[in-house]
């Protein structure tokens, strides 16, 4: 099972987790905030310190992915159109993908300051 950890206090990250949840309907991805119990239980404290505070993916093979590698992994688990775009993005060198990711991440504190809590509860979201 793949797990997507996201910054639970960032509306943009929370929105991205909901975006993935709406498009991945097999239930193969679980979601939890970076500061939550699930994250603390699954990721060692030493490893937590080295991770960014945006999106982190824990693969079924226990590999931690960050930045554009995490996004590509998620795209491959969503619908056919998203898988197609994930394949297209692999043609772009990783350092360029990561630079684009960093640019978006750098501006995320100014966007959607708080997560929306008015959406229906999804059982794939863990504490």
Backbone as a printed PyTorch tensor [residue, N CA C, xyz], in Angstrom:
tensor([[[  0.8370,  -1.1790,   0.0000],
         [  0.0000,   0.0000,   0.0000],
         [  0.8860,   1.2470,   0.0000]],

        [[  0.5110,   2.2050,  -0.7740],
         [  1.2070,   3.4850,  -0.8350],
         [  0.5740,   4.4370,   0.1670]],

        [[  1.4000,   5.2500,   0.8030],
         [  0.9040,   6.2720,   1.7350],
         [  1.3830,   7.6350,   1.2880]],

        [[  0.4630,   8.5770,   1.2920],
         [  0.7960,   9.9600,   0.9950],
         [  0.6970,  10.7600,   2.2830]],

        [[  1.8280,  11.2850,   2.7080],
         [  1.8660,  12.1670,   3.8810],
         [  1.9390,  13.5940,   3.3660]],

        [[  1.1760,  14.4790,   3.9740],
         [  1.0870,  15.8610,   3.5200],
         [  1.0800,  16.7880,   4.7220]],

        [[  1.4200,  18.0460,   4.4940],
         [  1.3980,  19.0530,   5.5500],
         [ -0.0700,  19.3410,   5.8740]],

        [[ -0.5330,  18.8500,   6.9980],
         [ -1.9330,  18.9690,   7.3830],
         [ -2.3730,  20.3830,   7.7050]],

        [[ -1.4250,  21.2840,   7.9370],
         [ -1.8000,  22.6670,   8.2270],
         [ -1.7680,  23.5340,   6.9760]],

        [[ -1.3670,  22.9710,   5.8560],
         [ -1.2890,  23.7050,   4.5960],
         [ -2.4970,  23.3520,   3.7330]],

        [[ -3.2880,  24.3490,   3.4210],
         [ -4.4660,  24.1100,   2.5950],
         [ -4.1170,  23.5750,   1.2190]],

        [[ -2.9980,  24.0230,   0.6580],
         [ -2.5850,  23.5600,  -0.6640],
         [ -2.2370,  22.0670,  -0.6160]],

        [[ -1.4550,  21.6600,   0.3750],
         [ -1.0770,  20.2420,   0.5090],
         [ -2.3040,  19.3740,   0.7860]],

        [[ -3.1810,  19.8560,   1.6490],
         [ -4.4120,  19.1360,   1.9630],
         [ -5.2610,  18.9940,   0.7050]],

        [[ -5.3220,  20.0660,  -0.0770],
         [ -6.0700,  20.0250,  -1.3370],
         [ -5.4680,  19.0410,  -2.3210]],

        [[ -4.1440,  18.9600,  -2.3670],
         [ -3.4910,  17.9970,  -3.2590],
         [ -3.7990,  16.5600,  -2.8300]],

        [[ -3.8110,  16.3190,  -1.5220],
         [ -4.1600,  14.9830,  -1.0330],
         [ -5.5900,  14.6340,  -1.4270]],

        [[ -6.5060,  15.5720,  -1.2990],
         [ -7.9000,  15.3370,  -1.7060],
         [ -8.0050,  15.1410,  -3.2150]],

        [[ -7.2040,  15.8760,  -3.9810],
         [ -7.1580,  15.7410,  -5.4380],
         [ -6.7740,  14.3050,  -5.8140]],

        [[ -5.7320,  13.7960,  -5.1860],
         [ -5.2890,  12.4230,  -5.4550],
         [ -6.3730,  11.4300,  -5.0210]],

        [[ -6.9680,  11.6510,  -3.8620],
         [ -7.9910,  10.7300,  -3.3440],
         [ -9.1860,  10.6330,  -4.2920]],

        [[ -9.5790,  11.7560,  -4.8860],
         [-10.7210,  11.7360,  -5.8120],
         [-10.4020,  10.9860,  -7.0950]],

        [[ -9.1560,  10.9390,  -7.4820],
         [ -8.7790,  10.3400,  -8.7600],
         [ -8.2240,   8.9180,  -8.6350]],

        [[ -7.8630,   8.5090,  -7.4380],
         [ -7.3720,   7.1530,  -7.1930],
         [ -8.4760,   6.4270,  -6.4470]],

        [[ -9.1800,   5.5830,  -7.1480],
         [-10.3930,   4.9860,  -6.5650],
         [-10.2490,   3.5320,  -6.1590]],

        [[ -9.0440,   2.9730,  -6.2730],
         [ -8.8630,   1.5670,  -5.9150],
         [ -8.6440,   1.3780,  -4.4250]],

        [[ -8.3400,   2.4520,  -3.7140],
         [ -8.0630,   2.3430,  -2.2890],
         [ -6.6300,   1.9350,  -2.0000]],

        [[ -5.7610,   1.9860,  -3.0130],
         [ -4.3700,   1.5690,  -2.8400],
         [ -3.5110,   2.6530,  -2.1940]],

        [[ -4.0560,   3.8490,  -2.0330],
         [ -3.3130,   4.9340,  -1.4000],
         [ -4.0500,   5.3510,  -0.1330]],

        [[ -3.2840,   5.4630,   0.9540],
         [ -3.8120,   5.9910,   2.2230],
         [ -3.1750,   7.3480,   2.4470]],

        [[ -3.8300,   8.1850,   3.2180],
         [ -3.4030,   9.5620,   3.4110],
         [ -3.3020,   9.8780,   4.8960]],

        [[ -2.2750,  10.6590,   5.2530],
         [ -2.1180,  11.0710,   6.6510],
         [ -1.2560,  12.3360,   6.6880]],

        [[ -1.5100,  13.1990,   7.6650],
         [ -0.6900,  14.4100,   7.7820],
         [  0.7200,  14.0810,   8.2870]],

        [[  1.6740,  14.9120,   7.8920],
         [  3.0630,  14.7280,   8.3180],
         [  3.2180,  14.7830,   9.8340]],

        [[  2.4230,  15.5820,  10.5040],
         [  2.5390,  15.6970,  11.9560],
         [  1.6450,  14.7410,  12.7140]],

        [[  1.0280,  13.7940,  12.0230],
         [  0.0560,  12.9130,  12.6530],
         [  0.6270,  11.6360,  13.2460]],

        [[ -0.2570,  10.8920,  13.8930],
         [  0.1130,   9.6370,  14.5570],
         [  0.6440,   8.5940,  13.5750]],

        [[ -0.0090,   8.4700,  12.4260],
         [  0.3920,   7.4570,  11.4460],
         [  1.8090,   7.7180,  10.9680]],

        [[  2.1150,   8.9620,  10.6610],
         [  3.4610,   9.3330,  10.2170],
         [  4.4810,   9.0130,  11.3110]],

        [[  4.1770,   9.3890,  12.5310],
         [  5.0880,   9.1410,  13.6530],
         [  5.3050,   7.6400,  13.8670]],

        [[  4.2600,   6.8340,  13.6680],
         [  4.3710,   5.3890,  13.8600],
         [  5.1890,   4.7090,  12.7570]],

        [[  5.1130,   5.2240,  11.5290],
         [  5.7290,   4.5430,  10.3900],
         [  7.1160,   5.0580,  10.0080]],

        [[  7.4280,   6.2870,  10.3560],
         [  8.6930,   6.8930,   9.9340],
         [  9.5130,   7.2410,  11.1730]],

        [[ 10.7610,   6.7780,  11.2100],
         [ 11.6270,   7.0470,  12.3610],
         [ 11.8570,   8.5500,  12.5150]],

        [[ 12.1200,   8.9580,  13.7370],
         [ 12.3300,  10.3740,  14.0370],
         [ 13.5300,  10.9250,  13.2630]],

        [[ 14.5980,  10.1530,  13.1590],
         [ 15.7610,  10.6020,  12.3920],
         [ 15.3900,  10.8550,  10.9270]],

        [[ 14.6240,   9.9540,  10.3550],
         [ 14.2190,  10.0990,   8.9440],
         [ 13.2510,  11.2690,   8.7810]],

        [[ 12.3650,  11.4690,   9.7500],
         [ 11.3980,  12.5660,   9.6830],
         [ 12.1030,  13.9110,   9.5470]],

        [[ 13.2040,  14.0710,  10.2500],
         [ 13.9270,  15.3570,  10.2480],
         [ 14.4920,  15.7090,   8.8830]],

        [[ 14.7550,  14.7210,   8.0520],
         [ 15.3510,  14.9770,   6.7450],
         [ 14.3200,  15.1860,   5.6380]],

        [[ 13.0350,  15.0730,   5.9740],
         [ 11.9850,  15.1590,   4.9520],
         [ 11.4200,  16.5710,   4.8390]],

        [[ 10.9740,  16.9340,   3.6440],
         [ 10.3540,  18.2500,   3.4750],
         [  8.9950,  18.3010,   4.1480]],

        [[  8.4670,  19.4990,   4.3360],
         [  7.1610,  19.6430,   4.9810],
         [  6.0520,  19.8530,   3.9540]],

        [[  6.1480,  19.1690,   2.8240],
         [  5.0910,  19.2900,   1.8260],
         [  4.4750,  17.9130,   1.5670]],

        [[  4.8500,  17.2290,   0.4920],
         [  4.3170,  15.9020,   0.1920],
         [  5.4270,  14.8650,   0.2860]],

        [[  5.1250,  13.7500,   0.9530],
         [  6.0690,  12.6360,   1.0860],
         [  5.2890,  11.3640,   0.8050]],

        [[  5.8450,  10.4990,  -0.0330],
         [  5.1890,   9.2340,  -0.3660],
         [  6.0090,   8.0880,   0.2000]],

        [[  5.3440,   7.1790,   0.8870],
         [  5.9330,   5.9300,   1.3420],
         [  5.3640,   4.8340,   0.4470]],

        [[  6.2150,   4.2180,  -0.3620],
         [  5.7420,   3.2120,  -1.3120],
         [  5.4780,   1.8790,  -0.6200]],

        [[  4.8380,   0.9820,  -1.3400],
         [  4.5760,  -0.3600,  -0.8200],
         [  5.8880,  -1.0830,  -0.5260]],

        [[  6.9520,  -0.7140,  -1.2240],
         [  8.2680,  -1.3030,  -1.0050],
         [  9.0640,  -0.5950,   0.0790]],

        [[  8.4190,   0.2670,   0.8500],
         [  9.0170,   0.9980,   1.9760],
         [ 10.0390,   2.0440,   1.5470]],

        [[  9.9200,   2.5540,   0.3360],
         [ 10.8040,   3.6130,  -0.1500],
         [ 10.1220,   4.9590,   0.0840]],

        [[ 10.8820,   5.9290,   0.5690],
         [ 10.3490,   7.2780,   0.7670],
         [ 10.6840,   8.1290,  -0.4470]],

        [[  9.6660,   8.7460,  -1.0290],
         [  9.8460,   9.5960,  -2.1970],
         [  9.4170,  11.0120,  -1.8550]],

        [[ 10.1660,  11.9730,  -2.3490],
         [  9.8500,  13.3800,  -2.1140],
         [  9.9120,  14.1410,  -3.4330]],

        [[  9.3850,  15.3580,  -3.3890],
         [  9.4230,  16.2810,  -4.5130],
         [  8.8100,  15.6470,  -5.7640]],

        [[  9.4370,  15.8140,  -6.9200],
         [  8.8150,  15.3530,  -8.1680],
         [  8.7230,  13.8260,  -8.2440]],

        [[  9.6250,  13.1110,  -7.5870],
         [  9.5400,  11.6440,  -7.5820],
         [  8.2490,  11.1870,  -6.9030]],

        [[  7.8480,  11.8750,  -5.8500],
         [  6.5970,  11.5540,  -5.1610],
         [  5.3990,  11.8260,  -6.0740]],

        [[  5.4300,  12.9550,  -6.7710],
         [  4.3270,  13.3130,  -7.6780],
         [  4.2150,  12.2850,  -8.8010]],

        [[  5.3400,  11.9080,  -9.4080],
         [  5.3040,  10.9120, -10.4820],
         [  4.7520,   9.5760,  -9.9880]],

        [[  5.1470,   9.1800,  -8.8020],
         [  4.6480,   7.9290,  -8.2250],
         [  3.1210,   7.9840,  -8.0660]],

        [[  2.6210,   9.1090,  -7.5900],
         [  1.1770,   9.2630,  -7.4080],
         [  0.4480,   9.2630,  -8.7480]],

        [[  0.9890,   9.9620,  -9.7350],
         [  0.3540,  10.0060, -11.0530],
         [  0.2170,   8.6110, -11.6510]],

        [[  1.1880,   7.7490, -11.4110],
         [  1.1490,   6.3860, -11.9410],
         [  0.0630,   5.5390, -11.2810]],

        [[ -0.4960,   5.9900, -10.1880],
         [ -1.5180,   5.2460,  -9.4670],
         [ -2.9140,   5.8330,  -9.6310]],

        [[ -3.0230,   6.8440, -10.4630],
         [ -4.3310,   7.4780, -10.6910],
         [ -4.8800,   6.9930, -12.0360]],

        [[ -5.8790,   7.6390, -12.5670],
         [ -6.5260,   7.2090, -13.8050],
         [ -5.6050,   7.2350, -15.0170]],

        [[ -6.0730,   6.6830, -16.1540],
         [ -5.2360,   6.5670, -17.3530],
         [ -4.6750,   7.8970, -17.8560]],

        [[ -5.4690,   8.9460, -17.8340],
         [ -4.9730,  10.2480, -18.3050],
         [ -3.8400,  10.7500, -17.4120]],

        [[ -3.9640,  10.5340, -16.1120],
         [ -2.9240,  10.9730, -15.1760],
         [ -1.6700,  10.1290, -15.3400]],

        [[ -1.8400,   8.8240, -15.5890],
         [ -0.6810,   7.9740, -15.8530],
         [  0.0560,   8.4450, -17.1070]],

        [[ -0.7080,   8.8430, -18.1380],
         [ -0.1080,   9.3610, -19.3630],
         [  0.7570,  10.5840, -19.0540]],

        [[  0.2030,  11.5420, -18.3000],
         [  0.9670,  12.7410, -17.9690],
         [  2.1700,  12.4210, -17.0870]],

        [[  2.0510,  11.4260, -16.2390],
         [  3.1860,  10.9880, -15.4450],
         [  4.3020,  10.4700, -16.3340]],

        [[  3.9370,   9.7160, -17.3800],
         [  4.9370,   9.2230, -18.3240],
         [  5.5870,  10.3790, -19.0830]],

        [[  4.7900,  11.3350, -19.5100],
         [  5.3340,  12.4980, -20.2200],
         [  6.3340,  13.2420, -19.3300]],

        [[  5.9800,  13.4150, -18.0640],
         [  6.8570,  14.1480, -17.1480],
         [  8.1880,  13.4310, -16.8990]],

        [[  8.2230,  12.1170, -17.0750],
         [  9.4890,  11.4040, -16.8810],
         [ 10.5160,  11.7900, -17.9410]],

        [[ 10.0720,  12.3600, -19.0540],
         [ 11.0020,  12.7960, -20.0990],
         [ 11.7570,  14.0630, -19.6830]],

        [[ 11.2330,  14.7710, -18.7040],
         [ 11.8850,  15.9840, -18.2140],
         [ 12.9220,  15.5720, -17.1770]],

        [[ 14.1440,  16.0850, -17.3010],
         [ 15.1750,  15.7130, -16.3130],
         [ 14.7320,  16.0080, -14.8780]],

        [[ 15.1370,  15.1460, -13.9610],
         [ 14.7280,  15.2550, -12.5620],
         [ 15.0640,  16.5890, -11.9290]],

        [[ 16.2190,  17.1710, -12.2500],
         [ 16.5820,  18.4360, -11.6250],
         [ 15.6380,  19.5640, -12.0660]],

        [[ 15.1040,  19.4780, -13.2780],
         [ 14.1380,  20.4910, -13.7390],
         [ 12.7860,  20.2640, -13.0620]],

        [[ 12.3560,  18.9860, -12.9900],
         [ 11.0880,  18.6770, -12.2890],
         [ 11.1580,  19.1240, -10.8440]],

        [[ 12.2780,  18.8440, -10.1780],
         [ 12.4300,  19.2280,  -8.7710],
         [ 12.4640,  20.7420,  -8.6040]],

        [[ 13.0720,  21.4520,  -9.5420],
         [ 13.0930,  22.9200,  -9.4760],
         [ 11.6670,  23.4720,  -9.5950]],

        [[ 10.8740,  22.8970, -10.4900],
         [  9.4730,  23.3310, -10.6260],
         [  8.6990,  23.0160,  -9.3480]],

        [[  8.9260,  21.8310,  -8.7820],
         [  8.2670,  21.4620,  -7.5270],
         [  8.6380,  22.4490,  -6.4240]],

        [[  9.9270,  22.7550,  -6.3200],
         [ 10.3990,  23.6840,  -5.2860],
         [  9.7970,  25.0770,  -5.4610]],

        [[  9.6410,  25.5120,  -6.6910],
         [  9.0420,  26.8210,  -6.9570],
         [  7.6030,  26.8730,  -6.4420]],

        [[  6.8510,  25.8230,  -6.7170],
         [  5.4650,  25.7580,  -6.2280],
         [  5.4540,  25.6610,  -4.7100]],

        [[  6.3060,  24.8070,  -4.1550],
         [  6.3430,  24.6130,  -2.6970],
         [  6.7440,  25.8950,  -1.9690]],

        [[  7.6140,  26.6610,  -2.5730],
         [  8.0650,  27.9000,  -1.9490],
         [  6.9270,  28.9090,  -1.8170]],

        [[  5.9690,  28.8550,  -2.7310],
         [  4.8620,  29.8090,  -2.7180],
         [  3.6020,  29.2730,  -2.0430]],

        [[  3.6390,  28.0250,  -1.5990],
         [  2.4240,  27.4450,  -1.0230],
         [  1.9580,  28.1010,   0.2730]],

        [[  2.8390,  28.6600,   1.1120],
         [  2.3200,  29.3080,   2.3200],
         [  1.4120,  30.5070,   2.0200]],

        [[  1.5280,  31.0630,   0.8210],
         [  0.6890,  32.2100,   0.4730],
         [ -0.6320,  31.7890,  -0.1620]],

        [[ -0.8050,  30.5240,  -0.4030],
         [ -2.0050,  30.0160,  -1.0780],
         [ -2.8230,  29.1390,  -0.1390]],

        [[ -4.1030,  29.3540,  -0.1250],
         [ -5.0090,  28.4760,   0.6200],
         [ -4.4840,  28.1890,   2.0230]],

        [[ -4.4320,  29.1690,   2.8330],
         [ -3.7580,  29.1150,   4.1320],
         [ -4.2340,  28.0060,   5.0600]],

        [[ -5.4700,  27.6070,   4.9870],
         [ -5.9160,  26.5560,   5.9020],
         [ -6.6940,  25.4910,   5.1430]],

        [[ -6.6200,  24.2460,   5.6040],
         [ -7.3310,  23.1670,   4.9200],
         [ -8.8340,  23.2980,   5.0840]],

        [[ -9.5410,  22.8260,   4.0820],
         [-10.9990,  22.8440,   4.1410],
         [-11.4760,  21.6110,   4.8970]],

        [[-12.2320,  21.8310,   5.9260],
         [-12.7430,  20.7170,   6.7390],
         [-14.2090,  20.4080,   6.4360]],

        [[-14.8040,  21.1170,   5.4810],
         [-16.2240,  20.9430,   5.2070],
         [-16.5100,  19.8190,   4.2110]],

        [[-15.4990,  19.0550,   3.8260],
         [-15.6990,  17.9850,   2.8740],
         [-16.0490,  16.6940,   3.6010]],

        [[-16.7500,  15.7890,   2.9110],
         [-17.1160,  14.5230,   3.5560],
         [-15.8860,  13.7300,   3.9710]],

        [[-16.0190,  12.9960,   5.0460],
         [-14.9260,  12.1890,   5.5910],
         [-14.6300,  11.0290,   4.6420]],

        [[-13.3660,  10.8060,   4.3840],
         [-12.9050,   9.7070,   3.5400],
         [-12.1260,   8.7610,   4.4370]],

        [[-12.5110,   7.5010,   4.5000],
         [-11.8840,   6.5340,   5.4040],
         [-10.4290,   6.2610,   5.0570]],

        [[ -9.9410,   6.7020,   3.9150],
         [ -8.5270,   6.5030,   3.5630],
         [ -7.6240,   7.5320,   4.2440]],

        [[ -8.1930,   8.5430,   4.8880],
         [ -7.3980,   9.5590,   5.5880],
         [ -7.2100,   9.1400,   7.0450]],

        [[ -5.9600,   8.8800,   7.4140],
         [ -5.6240,   8.4480,   8.7650],
         [ -5.2090,   9.6520,   9.6080]],

        [[ -5.2180,   9.4830,  10.9360],
         [ -4.7740,  10.6000,  11.8050],
         [ -3.2640,  10.7930,  11.7360]]])
